[in-house]
Amino acid sequence: MTASLVLTSLPRDATAALSEVGTTFTQDKVIVRFKPVGSAPPLPARRERSTISSTSKFEAVVAYLRRTLKVRETDSLFLYVNSTFAPALDEVVGNLWRCFKDSNDQLNVGYSMTPAFG
């Protein structure tokens, strides 16, 4: 049986990187591109891309999409970044954009009315 190593503190580089995350954003607003998944209704072309504040939480993205699609609060709506994972509602949009933006500097958010991934 092998023993695992327990870190008593983070390495210096990791500590510095974590202290800088979320402090400042290079852009005040980021572009979020919405893509329907499965049988989800498509958005009108002019609403497919939206500009959202970098400091907003992901719950603001969900609320915006609910209003745009006219989805009731009791209906399900699932959002995924890059068709990979569903971020927490308290995740900051600027951090998601910084880590997962595409080559066009857009954050791709897929949406579905039923669970689509994982």
A tleap script that builds the chain and sets N, CA, C and O, in Angstrom:
source leaprc.protein.ff14SB
mol = sequence {
  NMET THR ALA SER LEU VAL LEU THR SER LEU
  PRO ARG ASP ALA THR ALA ALA LEU SER GLU
  VAL GLY THR THR PHE THR GLN ASP LYS VAL
  ILE VAL ARG PHE LYS PRO VAL GLY SER ALA
  PRO PRO LEU PRO ALA ARG ARG GLU ARG SER
  THR ILE SER SER THR SER LYS PHE GLU ALA
  VAL VAL ALA TYR LEU ARG ARG THR LEU LYS
  VAL ARG GLU THR ASP SER LEU PHE LEU TYR
  VAL ASN SER THR PHE ALA PRO ALA LEU ASP
  GLU VAL VAL GLY ASN LEU TRP ARG CYS PHE
  LYS ASP SER ASN ASP GLN LEU ASN VAL GLY
  TYR SER MET THR PRO ALA PHE CGLY
}
set mol.1.N position { 0.844 -1.169 0.000 }
set mol.1.CA position { 0.000 0.000 0.000 }
set mol.1.C position { 0.892 1.237 0.000 }
set mol.1.O position { 1.908 1.291 0.693 }
set mol.2.N position { 0.490 2.224 -0.791 }
set mol.2.CA position { 1.287 3.442 -0.854 }
set mol.2.C position { 0.580 4.564 -0.113 }
set mol.2.O position { -0.645 4.589 0.006 }
set mol.3.N position { 1.362 5.457 0.364 }
set mol.3.CA position { 0.805 6.604 1.085 }
set mol.3.C position { 0.790 7.804 0.149 }
set mol.3.O position { 1.695 7.971 -0.670 }
set mol.4.N position { -0.225 8.630 0.268 }
set mol.4.CA position { -0.280 9.832 -0.556 }
set mol.4.C position { 0.333 10.999 0.206 }
set mol.4.O position { 0.337 11.034 1.437 }
set mol.5.N position { 0.834 11.923 -0.539 }
set mol.5.CA position { 1.467 13.104 0.028 }
set mol.5.C position { 0.400 14.156 0.308 }
set mol.5.O position { -0.425 14.439 -0.561 }
set mol.6.N position { 0.402 14.727 1.482 }
set mol.6.CA position { -0.548 15.769 1.847 }
set mol.6.C position { 0.180 17.107 1.820 }
set mol.6.O position { 1.189 17.296 2.500 }
set mol.7.N position { -0.349 18.029 1.023 }
set mol.7.CA position { 0.262 19.355 0.949 }
set mol.7.C position { -0.220 20.206 2.115 }
set mol.7.O position { -1.416 20.271 2.399 }
set mol.8.N position { 0.707 20.846 2.775 }
set mol.8.CA position { 0.327 21.750 3.861 }
set mol.8.C position { 0.075 23.162 3.335 }
set mol.8.O position { -0.586 23.965 3.992 }
set mol.9.N position { 0.607 23.460 2.145 }
set mol.9.CA position { 0.352 24.753 1.509 }
set mol.9.C position { 0.503 24.579 0.002 }
set mol.9.O position { 1.133 23.631 -0.468 }
set mol.10.N position { -0.083 25.505 -0.740 }
set mol.10.CA position { 0.030 25.450 -2.189 }
set mol.10.C position { 1.411 25.919 -2.622 }
set mol.10.O position { 2.026 26.741 -1.943 }
set mol.11.N position { 1.907 25.404 -3.749 }
set mol.11.CA position { 3.163 25.930 -4.279 }
set mol.11.C position { 3.029 27.426 -4.553 }
set mol.11.O position { 1.925 27.920 -4.778 }
set mol.12.N position { 4.128 28.131 -4.535 }
set mol.12.CA position { 4.098 29.584 -4.663 }
set mol.12.C position { 3.426 30.056 -5.948 }
set mol.12.O position { 2.660 31.019 -5.917 }
set mol.13.N position { 3.693 29.405 -7.073 }
set mol.13.CA position { 3.089 29.809 -8.342 }
set mol.13.C position { 1.576 29.651 -8.317 }
set mol.13.O position { 0.859 30.515 -8.820 }
set mol.14.N position { 1.083 28.567 -7.742 }
set mol.14.CA position { -0.363 28.338 -7.669 }
set mol.14.C position { -1.024 29.376 -6.773 }
set mol.14.O position { -2.108 29.868 -7.085 }
set mol.15.N position { -0.387 29.706 -5.678 }
set mol.15.CA position { -0.933 30.708 -4.766 }
set mol.15.C position { -1.033 32.066 -5.460 }
set mol.15.O position { -2.034 32.768 -5.314 }
set mol.16.N position { -0.002 32.434 -6.211 }
set mol.16.CA position { -0.014 33.712 -6.929 }
set mol.16.C position { -1.101 33.725 -7.998 }
set mol.16.O position { -1.797 34.726 -8.167 }
set mol.17.N position { -1.245 32.624 -8.714 }
set mol.17.CA position { -2.261 32.550 -9.770 }
set mol.17.C position { -3.663 32.646 -9.185 }
set mol.17.O position { -4.514 33.350 -9.728 }
set mol.18.N position { -3.908 31.952 -8.097 }
set mol.18.CA position { -5.232 31.975 -7.484 }
set mol.18.C position { -5.570 33.337 -6.889 }
set mol.18.O position { -6.736 33.728 -6.857 }
set mol.19.N position { -4.562 34.055 -6.422 }
set mol.19.CA position { -4.835 35.372 -5.844 }
set mol.19.C position { -5.204 36.389 -6.921 }
set mol.19.O position { -5.896 37.367 -6.636 }
set mol.20.N position { -4.746 36.167 -8.165 }
set mol.20.CA position { -5.044 37.088 -9.255 }
set mol.20.C position { -6.375 36.797 -9.932 }
set mol.20.O position { -6.935 37.675 -10.588 }
set mol.21.N position { -6.890 35.585 -9.785 }
set mol.21.CA position { -8.133 35.206 -10.461 }
set mol.21.C position { -9.290 36.015 -9.912 }
set mol.21.O position { -9.473 36.113 -8.699 }
set mol.22.N position { -10.062 36.588 -10.801 }
set mol.22.CA position { -11.265 37.308 -10.410 }
set mol.22.C position { -11.045 38.714 -9.893 }
set mol.22.O position { -12.011 39.397 -9.550 }
set mol.23.N position { -9.789 39.172 -9.826 }
set mol.23.CA position { -9.569 40.516 -9.313 }
set mol.23.C position { -9.838 41.569 -10.380 }
set mol.23.O position { -10.504 42.569 -10.113 }
set mol.24.N position { -9.324 41.349 -11.583 }
set mol.24.CA position { -9.560 42.294 -12.670 }
set mol.24.C position { -9.859 41.522 -13.950 }
set mol.24.O position { -9.392 40.399 -14.140 }
set mol.25.N position { -10.638 42.140 -14.813 }
set mol.25.CA position { -10.947 41.541 -16.097 }
set mol.25.C position { -10.438 42.463 -17.186 }
set mol.25.O position { -10.487 43.685 -17.049 }
set mol.26.N position { -9.949 41.877 -18.270 }
set mol.26.CA position { -9.430 42.678 -19.374 }
set mol.26.C position { -10.550 43.371 -20.135 }
set mol.26.O position { -10.318 44.372 -20.813 }
set mol.27.N position { -11.768 42.840 -20.026 }
set mol.27.CA position { -12.916 43.439 -20.695 }
set mol.27.C position { -14.040 43.640 -19.690 }
set mol.27.O position { -14.249 42.812 -18.803 }
set mol.28.N position { -14.763 44.748 -19.837 }
set mol.28.CA position { -15.907 44.998 -18.959 }
set mol.28.C position { -17.070 44.081 -19.297 }
set mol.28.O position { -17.819 43.656 -18.417 }
set mol.29.N position { -17.213 43.780 -20.592 }
set mol.29.CA position { -18.311 42.926 -21.050 }
set mol.29.C position { -17.746 41.841 -21.948 }
set mol.29.O position { -16.731 42.039 -22.615 }
set mol.30.N position { -18.412 40.692 -21.961 }
set mol.30.CA position { -17.994 39.575 -22.805 }
set mol.30.C position { -19.171 39.153 -23.682 }
set mol.30.O position { -20.332 39.395 -23.351 }
set mol.31.N position { -18.847 38.522 -24.797 }
set mol.31.CA position { -19.884 38.037 -25.707 }
set mol.31.C position { -20.180 36.583 -25.378 }
set mol.31.O position { -19.279 35.746 -25.318 }
set mol.32.N position { -21.456 36.299 -25.167 }
set mol.32.CA position { -21.917 34.933 -24.912 }
set mol.32.C position { -22.746 34.519 -26.118 }
set mol.32.O position { -23.679 35.218 -26.512 }
set mol.33.N position { -22.397 33.373 -26.701 }
set mol.33.CA position { -23.135 32.858 -27.856 }
set mol.33.C position { -23.961 31.662 -27.411 }
set mol.33.O position { -23.430 30.709 -26.840 }
set mol.34.N position { -25.249 31.713 -27.672 }
set mol.34.CA position { -26.166 30.653 -27.263 }
set mol.34.C position { -26.435 29.711 -28.428 }
set mol.34.O position { -26.700 30.142 -29.551 }
set mol.35.N position { -26.361 28.397 -28.133 }
set mol.35.CA position { -26.623 27.376 -29.147 }
set mol.35.C position { -27.648 26.388 -28.603 }
set mol.35.O position { -27.456 25.837 -27.520 }
set mol.36.N position { -28.736 26.157 -29.340 }
set mol.36.CA position { -29.718 25.176 -28.872 }
set mol.36.C position { -29.173 23.756 -29.001 }
set mol.36.O position { -28.443 23.443 -29.941 }
set mol.37.N position { -29.535 22.911 -28.052 }
set mol.37.CA position { -29.126 21.504 -28.063 }
set mol.37.C position { -30.394 20.664 -28.098 }
set mol.37.O position { -31.345 20.929 -27.361 }
set mol.38.N position { -30.404 19.653 -28.954 }
set mol.38.CA position { -31.565 18.769 -29.031 }
set mol.38.C position { -32.790 19.496 -29.554 }
set mol.38.O position { -32.724 20.177 -30.577 }
set mol.39.N position { -33.900 19.353 -28.857 }
set mol.39.CA position { -35.164 19.942 -29.316 }
set mol.39.C position { -35.433 21.324 -28.713 }
set mol.39.O position { -36.566 21.804 -28.755 }
set mol.40.N position { -34.420 21.955 -28.163 }
set mol.40.CA position { -34.598 23.298 -27.587 }
set mol.40.C position { -34.937 24.293 -28.697 }
set mol.40.O position { -34.398 24.194 -29.799 }
set mol.41.N position { -35.815 25.239 -28.420 }
set mol.41.CA position { -36.177 26.216 -29.456 }
set mol.41.C position { -34.998 27.138 -29.772 }
set mol.41.O position { -34.302 27.590 -28.863 }
set mol.42.N position { -34.772 27.414 -31.053 }
set mol.42.CA position { -33.666 28.316 -31.410 }
set mol.42.C position { -34.013 29.769 -31.082 }
set mol.42.O position { -35.179 30.163 -31.087 }
set mol.43.N position { -33.001 30.533 -30.807 }
set mol.43.CA position { -33.180 31.969 -30.579 }
set mol.43.C position { -33.204 32.690 -31.924 }
set mol.43.O position { -32.626 32.199 -32.894 }
set mol.44.N position { -33.855 33.837 -31.998 }
set mol.44.CA position { -33.753 34.645 -33.223 }
set mol.44.C position { -32.283 35.010 -33.461 }
set mol.44.O position { -31.513 35.132 -32.509 }
set mol.45.N position { -31.900 35.181 -34.713 }
set mol.45.CA position { -30.494 35.441 -35.063 }
set mol.45.C position { -29.913 36.628 -34.300 }
set mol.45.O position { -28.743 36.597 -33.919 }
set mol.46.N position { -30.701 37.662 -34.072 }
set mol.46.CA position { -30.173 38.846 -33.380 }
set mol.46.C position { -29.961 38.604 -31.887 }
set mol.46.O position { -29.259 39.377 -31.234 }
set mol.47.N position { -30.551 37.555 -31.341 }
set mol.47.CA position { -30.405 37.236 -29.912 }
set mol.47.C position { -29.421 36.096 -29.671 }
set mol.47.O position { -29.161 35.729 -28.525 }
set mol.48.N position { -28.875 35.537 -30.747 }
set mol.48.CA position { -27.961 34.402 -30.624 }
set mol.48.C position { -26.694 34.781 -29.857 }
set mol.48.O position { -26.123 33.959 -29.140 }
set mol.49.N position { -26.264 36.020 -30.015 }
set mol.49.CA position { -25.093 36.531 -29.296 }
set mol.49.C position { -25.538 37.675 -28.405 }
set mol.49.O position { -26.284 38.558 -28.828 }
set mol.50.N position { -25.069 37.646 -27.165 }
set mol.50.CA position { -25.422 38.704 -26.221 }
set mol.50.C position { -24.176 39.169 -25.495 }
set mol.50.O position { -23.250 38.392 -25.265 }
set mol.51.N position { -24.162 40.431 -25.141 }
set mol.51.CA position { -23.062 41.006 -24.373 }
set mol.51.C position { -23.489 41.062 -22.912 }
set mol.51.O position { -24.534 41.617 -22.572 }
set mol.52.N position { -22.654 40.473 -22.055 }
set mol.52.CA position { -22.970 40.379 -20.629 }
set mol.52.C position { -21.776 40.883 -19.825 }
set mol.52.O position { -20.628 40.680 -20.220 }
set mol.53.N position { -22.040 41.528 -18.720 }
set mol.53.CA position { -20.986 42.064 -17.856 }
set mol.53.C position { -20.075 40.947 -17.358 }
set mol.53.O position { -20.545 39.872 -16.986 }
set mol.54.N position { -18.769 41.207 -17.354 }
set mol.54.CA position { -17.789 40.216 -16.888 }
set mol.54.C position { -17.963 39.872 -15.421 }
set mol.54.O position { -17.638 38.766 -14.990 }
set mol.55.N position { -18.475 40.822 -14.658 }
set mol.55.CA position { -18.593 40.599 -13.218 }
set mol.55.C position { -19.913 39.935 -12.825 }
set mol.55.O position { -20.123 39.615 -11.655 }
set mol.56.N position { -20.796 39.731 -13.794 }
set mol.56.CA position { -22.076 39.070 -13.498 }
set mol.56.C position { -21.856 37.605 -13.163 }
set mol.56.O position { -20.882 36.988 -13.595 }
set mol.57.N position { -22.767 37.073 -12.396 }
set mol.57.CA position { -22.725 35.644 -12.093 }
set mol.57.C position { -23.482 34.893 -13.184 }
set mol.57.O position { -24.286 35.473 -13.914 }
set mol.58.N position { -23.212 33.597 -13.281 }
set mol.58.CA position { -23.827 32.788 -14.332 }
set mol.58.C position { -25.344 32.754 -14.196 }
set mol.58.O position { -26.047 32.509 -15.176 }
set mol.59.N position { -25.854 32.995 -12.997 }
set mol.59.CA position { -27.311 33.030 -12.811 }
set mol.59.C position { -27.946 34.139 -13.646 }
set mol.59.O position { -29.108 34.022 -14.034 }
set mol.60.N position { -27.205 35.213 -13.931 }
set mol.60.CA position { -27.719 36.286 -14.788 }
set mol.60.C position { -27.872 35.798 -16.226 }
set mol.60.O position { -28.795 36.210 -16.928 }
set mol.61.N position { -26.977 34.927 -16.661 }
set mol.61.CA position { -27.072 34.335 -17.998 }
set mol.61.C position { -28.319 33.459 -18.079 }
set mol.61.O position { -29.058 33.507 -19.062 }
set mol.62.N position { -28.547 32.660 -17.041 }
set mol.62.CA position { -29.726 31.789 -16.998 }
set mol.62.C position { -31.001 32.631 -17.010 }
set mol.62.O position { -31.941 32.322 -17.743 }
set mol.63.N position { -31.037 33.682 -16.208 }
set mol.63.CA position { -32.223 34.549 -16.142 }
set mol.63.C position { -32.484 35.222 -17.490 }
set mol.63.O position { -33.630 35.314 -17.929 }
set mol.64.N position { -31.423 35.691 -18.141 }
set mol.64.CA position { -31.567 36.322 -19.458 }
set mol.64.C position { -32.150 35.337 -20.468 }
set mol.64.O position { -33.068 35.674 -21.216 }
set mol.65.N position { -31.612 34.122 -20.485 }
set mol.65.CA position { -32.086 33.126 -21.446 }
set mol.65.C position { -33.525 32.711 -21.150 }
set mol.65.O position { -34.309 32.491 -22.074 }
set mol.66.N position { -33.875 32.603 -19.880 }
set mol.66.CA position { -35.268 32.284 -19.506 }
set mol.66.C position { -36.229 33.360 -20.029 }
set mol.66.O position { -37.286 33.044 -20.575 }
set mol.67.N position { -35.855 34.624 -19.859 }
set mol.67.CA position { -36.699 35.726 -20.350 }
set mol.67.C position { -36.812 35.699 -21.873 }
set mol.67.O position { -37.899 35.861 -22.426 }
set mol.68.N position { -35.678 35.491 -22.542 }
set mol.68.CA position { -35.650 35.508 -23.999 }
set mol.68.C position { -36.467 34.363 -24.596 }
set mol.68.O position { -37.180 34.549 -25.581 }
set mol.69.N position { -36.356 33.175 -23.992 }
set mol.69.CA position { -37.098 32.008 -24.486 }
set mol.69.C position { -38.527 31.949 -23.952 }
set mol.69.O position { -39.327 31.118 -24.381 }
set mol.70.N position { -38.837 32.842 -23.010 }
set mol.70.CA position { -40.153 32.848 -22.348 }
set mol.70.C position { -40.431 31.510 -21.659 }
set mol.70.O position { -41.508 30.930 -21.796 }
set mol.71.N position { -39.431 31.042 -20.919 }
set mol.71.CA position { -39.539 29.795 -20.163 }
set mol.71.C position { -40.030 30.123 -18.760 }
set mol.71.O position { -39.492 31.018 -18.108 }
set mol.72.N position { -41.034 29.414 -18.296 }
set mol.72.CA position { -41.562 29.638 -16.948 }
set mol.72.C position { -40.544 29.170 -15.906 }
set mol.72.O position { -39.681 28.339 -16.189 }
set mol.73.N position { -40.662 29.714 -14.715 }
set mol.73.CA position { -39.768 29.340 -13.611 }
set mol.73.C position { -39.889 27.862 -13.255 }
set mol.73.O position { -38.938 27.268 -12.748 }
set mol.74.N position { -41.040 27.269 -13.513 }
set mol.74.CA position { -41.255 25.860 -13.165 }
set mol.74.C position { -40.743 24.909 -14.237 }
set mol.74.O position { -40.651 23.705 -13.995 }
set mol.75.N position { -40.407 25.426 -15.424 }
set mol.75.CA position { -39.886 24.583 -16.501 }
set mol.75.C position { -38.373 24.455 -16.385 }
set mol.75.O position { -37.692 25.362 -15.906 }
set mol.76.N position { -37.865 23.323 -16.828 }
set mol.76.CA position { -36.425 23.066 -16.760 }
set mol.76.C position { -35.690 23.761 -17.902 }
set mol.76.O position { -36.198 23.859 -19.019 }
set mol.77.N position { -34.502 24.236 -17.604 }
set mol.77.CA position { -33.604 24.797 -18.604 }
set mol.77.C position { -32.188 24.442 -18.171 }
set mol.77.O position { -31.767 24.789 -17.067 }
set mol.78.N position { -31.458 23.756 -19.033 }
set mol.78.CA position { -30.109 23.301 -18.716 }
set mol.78.C position { -29.124 24.040 -19.608 }
set mol.78.O position { -29.312 24.107 -20.823 }
set mol.79.N position { -28.069 24.597 -19.009 }
set mol.79.CA position { -27.052 25.328 -19.754 }
set mol.79.C position { -25.705 24.648 -19.585 }
set mol.79.O position { -25.359 24.180 -18.500 }
set mol.80.N position { -24.947 24.600 -20.681 }
set mol.80.CA position { -23.642 23.948 -20.695 }
set mol.80.C position { -22.634 24.855 -21.387 }
set mol.80.O position { -22.939 25.457 -22.416 }
set mol.81.N position { -21.444 24.952 -20.828 }
set mol.81.CA position { -20.369 25.709 -21.458 }
set mol.81.C position { -19.606 24.761 -22.369 }
set mol.81.O position { -19.152 23.701 -21.938 }
set mol.82.N position { -19.468 25.149 -23.633 }
set mol.82.CA position { -18.773 24.347 -24.650 }
set mol.82.C position { -19.308 22.923 -24.752 }
set mol.82.O position { -18.556 22.004 -25.076 }
set mol.83.N position { -20.575 22.731 -24.484 }
set mol.83.CA position { -21.215 21.407 -24.533 }
set mol.83.C position { -20.476 20.392 -23.668 }
set mol.83.O position { -20.435 19.204 -23.988 }
set mol.84.N position { -19.897 20.865 -22.580 }
set mol.84.CA position { -19.078 20.008 -21.736 }
set mol.84.C position { -19.565 19.928 -20.303 }
set mol.84.O position { -19.725 18.829 -19.772 }
set mol.85.N position { -19.804 21.057 -19.667 }
set mol.85.CA position { -20.175 21.049 -18.252 }
set mol.85.C position { -21.168 22.162 -17.950 }
set mol.85.O position { -21.257 23.157 -18.670 }
set mol.86.N position { -21.902 21.970 -16.878 }
set mol.86.CA position { -22.860 22.975 -16.412 }
set mol.86.C position { -22.219 23.732 -15.253 }
set mol.86.O position { -22.026 23.157 -14.181 }
set mol.87.N position { -21.887 25.004 -15.443 }
set mol.87.CA position { -21.254 25.759 -14.358 }
set mol.87.C position { -22.227 26.044 -13.220 }
set mol.87.O position { -23.444 26.026 -13.404 }
set mol.88.N position { -21.676 26.303 -12.058 }
set mol.88.CA position { -22.490 26.678 -10.899 }
set mol.88.C position { -23.098 28.055 -11.151 }
set mol.88.O position { -22.527 28.872 -11.873 }
set mol.89.N position { -24.247 28.300 -10.557 }
set mol.89.CA position { -24.933 29.579 -10.757 }
set mol.89.C position { -24.149 30.762 -10.197 }
set mol.89.O position { -24.333 31.891 -10.653 }
set mol.90.N position { -23.281 30.524 -9.219 }
set mol.90.CA position { -22.510 31.626 -8.638 }
set mol.90.C position { -21.148 31.817 -9.309 }
set mol.90.O position { -20.342 32.623 -8.845 }
set mol.91.N position { -20.885 31.094 -10.381 }
set mol.91.CA position { -19.633 31.251 -11.129 }
set mol.91.C position { -19.652 32.604 -11.840 }
set mol.91.O position { -20.686 33.010 -12.371 }
set mol.92.N position { -18.524 33.297 -11.853 }
set mol.92.CA position { -18.427 34.616 -12.484 }
set mol.92.C position { -18.231 34.442 -13.996 }
set mol.92.O position { -17.374 33.675 -14.435 }
set mol.93.N position { -19.027 35.156 -14.774 }
set mol.93.CA position { -19.003 35.017 -16.233 }
set mol.93.C position { -17.620 35.350 -16.796 }
set mol.93.O position { -17.153 34.684 -17.720 }
set mol.94.N position { -16.966 36.366 -16.249 }
set mol.94.CA position { -15.629 36.739 -16.717 }
set mol.94.C position { -14.617 35.622 -16.545 }
set mol.94.O position { -13.759 35.431 -17.408 }
set mol.95.N position { -14.699 34.881 -15.448 }
set mol.95.CA position { -13.791 33.750 -15.237 }
set mol.95.C position { -14.075 32.635 -16.237 }
set mol.95.O position { -13.145 32.034 -16.775 }
set mol.96.N position { -15.351 32.354 -16.488 }
set mol.96.CA position { -15.706 31.332 -17.476 }
set mol.96.C position { -15.202 31.744 -18.856 }
set mol.96.O position { -14.651 30.924 -19.591 }
set mol.97.N position { -15.393 33.013 -19.203 }
set mol.97.CA position { -14.945 33.512 -20.499 }
set mol.97.C position { -13.427 33.399 -20.628 }
set mol.97.O position { -12.912 32.969 -21.660 }
set mol.98.N position { -12.726 33.787 -19.582 }
set mol.98.CA position { -11.264 33.759 -19.615 }
set mol.98.C position { -10.735 32.335 -19.814 }
set mol.98.O position { -9.747 32.130 -20.519 }
set mol.99.N position { -11.388 31.365 -19.199 }
set mol.99.CA position { -10.917 29.978 -19.266 }
set mol.99.C position { -11.445 29.198 -20.471 }
set mol.99.O position { -10.767 28.290 -20.951 }
set mol.100.N position { -12.635 29.530 -20.970 }
set mol.100.CA position { -13.284 28.680 -21.967 }
set mol.100.C position { -13.719 29.400 -23.240 }
set mol.100.O position { -14.508 28.848 -24.007 }
set mol.101.N position { -13.233 30.609 -23.486 }
set mol.101.CA position { -13.620 31.330 -24.707 }
set mol.101.C position { -13.073 30.612 -25.940 }
set mol.101.O position { -12.081 29.887 -25.865 }
set mol.102.N position { -13.741 30.828 -27.078 }
set mol.102.CA position { -13.286 30.213 -28.319 }
set mol.102.C position { -12.339 31.160 -29.057 }
set mol.102.O position { -11.953 32.198 -28.518 }
set mol.103.N position { -11.967 30.808 -30.279 }
set mol.103.CA position { -11.013 31.619 -31.043 }
set mol.103.C position { -11.591 32.975 -31.452 }
set mol.103.O position { -10.847 33.872 -31.848 }
set mol.104.N position { -12.910 33.126 -31.360 }
set mol.104.CA position { -13.562 34.408 -31.654 }
set mol.104.C position { -13.821 35.224 -30.392 }
set mol.104.O position { -14.568 36.201 -30.428 }
set mol.105.N position { -13.217 34.835 -29.292 }
set mol.105.CA position { -13.397 35.499 -27.991 }
set mol.105.C position { -14.852 35.501 -27.536 }
set mol.105.O position { -15.336 36.489 -26.984 }
set mol.106.N position { -15.544 34.393 -27.769 }
set mol.106.CA position { -16.929 34.243 -27.336 }
set mol.106.C position { -17.031 33.049 -26.402 }
set mol.106.O position { -16.333 32.050 -26.572 }
set mol.107.N position { -17.900 33.162 -25.425 }
set mol.107.CA position { -18.195 32.043 -24.531 }
set mol.107.C position { -19.398 31.316 -25.113 }
set mol.107.O position { -20.486 31.886 -25.196 }
set mol.108.N position { -19.211 30.060 -25.517 }
set mol.108.CA position { -20.285 29.276 -26.121 }
set mol.108.C position { -21.089 28.571 -25.042 }
set mol.108.O position { -20.554 27.780 -24.264 }
set mol.109.N position { -22.382 28.869 -25.006 }
set mol.109.CA position { -23.279 28.273 -24.020 }
set mol.109.C position { -24.384 27.530 -24.765 }
set mol.109.O position { -25.193 28.136 -25.467 }
set mol.110.N position { -24.406 26.205 -24.600 }
set mol.110.CA position { -25.474 25.403 -25.167 }
set mol.110.C position { -26.613 25.321 -24.166 }
set mol.110.O position { -26.382 25.305 -22.957 }
set mol.111.N position { -27.839 25.270 -24.662 }
set mol.111.CA position { -28.987 25.183 -23.761 }
set mol.111.C position { -29.951 24.117 -24.260 }
set mol.111.O position { -30.077 23.870 -25.459 }
set mol.112.N position { -30.627 23.495 -23.299 }
set mol.112.CA position { -31.553 22.416 -23.601 }
set mol.112.C position { -32.689 22.429 -22.589 }
set mol.112.O position { -32.535 22.912 -21.467 }
set mol.113.N position { -33.815 21.899 -22.996 }
set mol.113.CA position { -34.964 21.807 -22.091 }
set mol.113.C position { -34.922 20.515 -21.274 }
set mol.113.O position { -35.636 20.382 -20.281 }
set mol.114.N position { -34.091 19.570 -21.690 }
set mol.114.CA position { -33.898 18.307 -20.972 }
set mol.114.C position { -32.404 18.105 -20.768 }
set mol.114.O position { -31.613 18.693 -21.507 }
set mol.115.N position { -31.983 17.296 -19.794 }
set mol.115.CA position { -30.551 17.059 -19.608 }
set mol.115.C position { -29.930 16.508 -20.892 }
set mol.115.O position { -30.442 15.552 -21.474 }
set mol.116.N position { -28.835 17.110 -21.324 }
set mol.116.CA position { -28.233 16.718 -22.594 }
set mol.116.C position { -26.885 16.026 -22.426 }
set mol.116.O position { -26.530 15.172 -23.239 }
set mol.117.N position { -26.145 16.369 -21.411 }
set mol.117.CA position { -24.808 15.814 -21.223 }
set mol.117.C position { -24.663 15.351 -19.782 }
set mol.117.O position { -25.251 15.923 -18.864 }
set mol.118.N position { -23.868 14.304 -19.604 }
set mol.118.CA position { -23.511 13.790 -18.293 }
set mol.118.C position { -24.624 13.658 -17.371 }
set mol.118.O position { -24.435 13.231 -16.232 }
savepdb mol mol.pdb
quit
